[in-house]
Amino acid sequence: MTGIFWLLSSENNEIFMKYFKPNLRTMIVTQYAEKGLLKSATLPEDYLVNHIASSFVETIDWWVSWDERNAGDDNGVLFECD
């Protein structure tokens, strides 16, 4: 285990995520909401920002737990980087 994956799967995961999610929300607001890219007549902008950040954080959490459960499975590769 190396790099970011080690951090996400370590015992300090909750501490990292505690700081990661609010900073991710800030980035989403800066990069998308402030530019008008999240304007919607049916959903409040703060709901969309929270939904995007929460979905991303939960996807990371799922990925880490999935990889831990399938560590010995050669067929269990989701992502591969060169």
Secondary structure as UniProt FT lines:
FT   HELIX           3..9
FT   TURN            11..12
FT   HELIX           13..31
FT   HELIX           33..35
FT   TURN            36..38
FT   HELIX           45..69
FT   TURN            70..72
FT   TURN            74..75
//
